[in-house]
């Protein structure tokens, strides 16, 4: 697409065309998962129907063709993130598995008693618990970079916290609750100067803005296909070649080995060292179609579109009496978490669903952040490539109706 045309975009998502007798869907939960365009659905279905074969193992034509398509997606992912080398792209089941892979491979081989892993107060549980488990196993400590009341990192505390004991800094590119876009390049620069490596959780950013891992300066970057208009069950771990080369395998199995004996096994070079077993082949093929789809629109167009929606939604939501929005960082992404005084988020979400409006309610896998905000849960509206001002208008109208019912 040469320019962003929202109606043309929306026409490519079958779920937005409506089902006979069903209420028109207002989908405002893209931070949890994205809807799928027809090209992604067709790519996965056609592969199963006409071209299916296993990868990297068969000499017959279907297997060879499947392998070529599968590895072609690895190159698309390299280009999408601007990694230096295609071998810096590891396919995983998603962001959570990618973080666990790094924590259990790199973390367990580097961390020792007395070391620290630094995370931030806005992290998703996947970027807390994975490191917490490894820290407990080796005697290391998890430390936390705080946030201010606007939802931004307190960078004045960073240099103090970056002691020689810190070996890993793990942070979100964009908060899945606050929408805050963190200054990753600055954090990475300071962390590297202190001798730490940097993992960036890009689950919320990869589909919504240009991402250049070389400009970010991170050692690891992780993201999930299902939040990027692609299939579930696949994601990316980007790792700098030098770091991946030094990491041991996390899981053992077929196709990640060179030789196997009962006394000793030798392993493939990255990325295959980290891709044990038969991979999610069809899902990777579908993911490739999603990357093409997003690149075809242009992530600079996506970012501008969603920033406009965020500004519009912030203004309109303040029309609802008693509504409080969490997170006011400049340039925040398309995620708005809020509460309405005197009303339970679960009640709000249920009553909105009855109007065909899909939002997320709960702690959003960020319980420490909820504690920092002083709430147990929030309502969260989040935008995607297909979201419109009409969706926001429907949300505001729906919230007024909810107030009428619950007041």
SVG drawing of the C-alpha trace seen along z (x, -y; Angstrom):
<svg xmlns="http://www.w3.org/2000/svg" viewBox="-30 -16 61 60">
<polyline fill="none" stroke="black" stroke-width="0.4" points="0.0,0.0 1.4,-3.4 -0.7,-5.2 -2.6,-4.2 -6.3,-3.6 -8.2,-2.4 -11.2,-1.1 -9.0,0.8 -7.2,2.3 -10.3,3.3 -11.8,5.0 -8.9,7.5 -10.0,8.8 -12.9,11.3 -13.9,11.0 -14.7,7.3 -17.2,8.1 -19.6,9.4 -21.5,12.7 -25.1,13.1 -27.3,12.1 -24.4,11.1 -23.6,7.6 -20.8,5.8 -17.6,6.4 -15.7,3.5 -12.4,5.1 -10.3,3.2 -8.0,5.9 -5.1,5.9 -2.6,5.7 -3.7,9.2 -3.9,10.6 -4.5,9.3 -7.2,10.1 -5.9,11.9 -6.0,10.6 -7.2,12.9 -3.7,13.2 -2.4,14.8 -5.4,17.2 -5.0,18.2 -1.2,18.7 -1.5,21.1 -4.5,23.0 -3.0,23.3 0.2,24.6 -1.6,27.4 -3.9,28.1 -1.3,28.1 2.3,27.8 2.7,29.4 6.0,31.1 8.4,31.2 11.4,29.0 15.2,29.6 14.8,33.4 13.4,34.7 15.1,35.1 11.7,35.2 10.4,32.2 7.7,31.2 10.1,31.1 12.7,29.2 10.1,26.6 8.7,26.3 12.2,25.8 12.9,23.0 9.6,21.2 10.3,21.7 13.9,20.3 12.6,17.5 10.5,16.3 13.6,16.2 15.1,13.7 11.8,11.7 12.1,11.5 15.7,10.4 14.7,7.6 11.7,6.7 13.9,6.1 17.0,5.0 19.2,7.7 22.7,7.9 22.5,11.7 19.8,14.1 21.3,16.5 20.4,14.0 16.8,15.0 15.5,17.9 11.9,19.1 10.2,19.7 6.6,20.3 6.3,16.7 7.6,13.9 7.2,15.9 9.2,18.9 11.9,16.6 12.4,14.9 12.5,18.3 15.1,19.5 17.4,16.5 16.9,16.8 17.6,20.5 20.4,20.6 22.2,17.3 21.1,16.6 22.0,19.9 25.4,20.0 26.3,16.4 24.5,15.6 26.0,16.7 25.3,16.0 25.4,12.3 24.7,11.2 21.6,9.1 19.0,9.0 17.5,5.5 13.9,5.3 11.4,2.4 8.3,1.8 6.1,2.0 7.1,5.5 4.8,8.3 4.9,11.4 6.9,13.2 9.7,10.7 9.6,11.0 8.9,14.7 11.3,16.1 14.2,14.2 12.9,14.7 13.1,18.5 16.6,18.4 17.7,16.0 16.4,18.2 18.1,21.2 21.6,19.6 21.4,17.3 21.1,14.0 18.8,11.1 16.0,9.4 16.1,5.6 13.6,3.1 13.9,-0.2 11.0,-2.4 8.5,-4.4 7.0,-7.9 3.3,-8.8 3.1,-9.4 4.3,-5.9 7.8,-6.7 11.0,-5.1 12.9,-7.0 16.1,-7.1 17.8,-9.1 17.9,-5.9 19.3,-3.8 23.0,-4.5 22.7,-3.9 21.1,-0.5 23.6,0.5 26.2,1.8 28.9,4.2 26.7,7.0 24.0,6.4 24.5,8.9 21.2,8.5 18.8,5.6 15.4,6.8 12.7,4.3 9.6,3.7 9.8,1.7 6.2,0.7 4.2,1.3 1.2,3.5 -0.7,1.5 0.5,-2.1 1.4,-2.3 4.7,-3.9 7.4,-3.6 10.7,-3.2 14.0,-4.9 15.5,-1.5 18.6,-2.8 19.5,-5.0 19.0,-2.2 21.1,0.1 23.9,-2.4 24.1,-2.8 23.7,0.9 26.5,1.9 28.8,-0.7 28.2,1.0 28.9,4.5 25.3,5.8 23.5,7.3 20.0,6.1 16.8,8.0 13.9,6.1 10.4,7.4 8.9,6.2 5.6,8.0 3.7,4.6 5.9,2.7 6.8,4.9 3.5,4.6 3.0,0.9 6.2,-1.0 9.4,-0.6 11.9,1.6 15.6,1.5 17.5,3.8 20.8,2.3 19.6,-1.2 18.1,0.0 21.5,1.5 19.9,4.5 21.4,7.9 18.1,9.7 14.7,8.7 11.6,10.9 8.1,10.7 5.1,12.8 3.4,13.5 -0.1,13.5 0.2,9.9 1.5,9.0 -1.5,10.1 0.0,13.6 -0.8,17.1 -0.4,18.1 2.3,20.5 5.3,18.8 7.5,15.8 11.0,14.4 14.1,14.3 16.6,12.0 20.0,12.4 23.3,10.8 25.4,13.4 28.3,13.3 26.0,13.8 24.0,16.6 27.2,18.4 28.3,18.5 24.9,19.8 24.2,23.5 21.0,25.2 18.0,24.9 16.0,27.9 17.3,31.1 15.8,33.1 15.9,33.6 17.5,31.2 19.5,29.2 22.5,31.6 25.5,32.4 26.3,35.8 24.7,37.8 26.3,40.5 25.5,41.9 28.7,40.3 28.6,36.9 26.5,34.8 27.7,31.9 25.3,29.2 24.4,27.1 25.3,23.4 22.6,20.8 19.8,20.5 19.2,24.3 20.8,25.0 17.7,23.4 15.1,25.0 14.7,28.5 12.0,30.8 9.6,30.2 8.8,26.5 5.4,24.9 5.9,24.9 2.5,23.7 2.4,21.0 5.8,19.7 4.6,19.6 1.5,17.6 3.8,15.4 5.7,14.6 2.5,13.4 1.8,11.2 5.3,9.6 4.6,8.9 1.2,7.4 2.6,5.1 5.5,4.1 3.1,3.4 1.2,1.0 4.3,-0.6 4.9,-0.7 5.5,-4.4 1.9,-4.7 0.7,-2.3 2.5,-4.4 1.0,-7.6 -2.5,-6.1 -2.4,-4.6 -0.9,-7.8 -3.8,-9.7 -6.3,-7.2 -4.6,-7.3 -4.9,-11.1 -8.5,-11.0 -9.4,-8.3 -7.7,-10.0 -9.8,-13.1 -13.1,-11.3 -12.7,-9.0 -12.3,-12.0 -16.0,-12.8 -17.0,-9.8 -17.6,-10.9 -15.3,-9.3 -13.0,-7.7 -9.3,-7.7 -6.6,-6.8 -3.3,-5.3 -0.2,-6.4 0.4,-9.8 3.9,-9.5 4.5,-11.6 4.3,-9.5 2.7,-6.6 1.4,-3.7 -2.1,-2.6 -3.0,-1.2 -5.2,-2.9 -5.9,-1.4 -8.6,-3.0 -11.0,-2.6 -14.3,-4.2 -14.8,-5.2 -17.2,-2.9 -17.4,-0.4 -15.7,3.0 -13.7,3.5 -15.1,7.0 -18.6,5.5 -17.6,2.9 -16.1,5.4 -19.1,7.7 -21.6,5.0 -19.4,3.7 -19.3,7.2 -23.1,7.3 -22.8,4.3 -20.3,6.1 -17.3,4.2 -14.3,6.3 -11.9,4.9 -9.6,6.6 -10.1,6.4 -7.9,7.7 -4.3,7.2 -3.0,7.8 -0.2,10.1 1.3,7.1 0.4,7.5 3.4,5.6 2.5,2.6 -1.1,2.8 0.2,2.6 2.3,-0.5 -0.9,-2.1 -2.9,-1.3 -5.5,0.8 -6.2,4.6 -7.3,4.4 -8.2,2.1 -10.2,2.0 -7.8,1.8 -8.7,0.7 -5.9,1.2 -5.7,0.5 -4.5,2.2 -4.0,1.6 -7.8,2.0 -9.0,-0.3 -10.9,-3.5 -12.3,-6.6 -15.7,-4.9 -14.5,-2.1 -13.6,-4.7 -16.9,-6.5 -18.7,-3.2 -16.5,-2.5 -17.4,-5.9 -21.1,-5.5 -20.9,-2.0 -19.3,-3.4 -22.1,-5.9 -24.6,-3.1 -22.6,-1.1 -22.7,-4.0 -26.5,-4.2 -26.8,-0.5 -24.3,-0.4 -25.0,-3.8"/>
</svg>
